[in-house]
């Protein structure tokens, strides 16, 4: 057995210990109550997927903006150093 398997199993056990007994059953029952028909379940699933996609997109845009700002700052520092070097006699 790989060492990663032991670490993964430990993480799963730790996460399971944090959940109250019957959590999965209560969550599924609440979902079935909110969406009793197959069509409503599909709509709920699509809405959940769309919300997750929007959150992922927003996080991606934010991280790209942070990276672009960092890159711009780095290039401005390089440009300043080039200007200093070009001013030398």
Protein Blocks (a to p, Z undefined) as FASTA:
>chain_A
ZZklmmmmmmmmmmmmmpcghklmmmmmmmmmmmmbfklmmmmmmmmmmmmmmmmmmmmm
mmmmmmmmmmmmmmmmmmmmmmmmmmpZZ
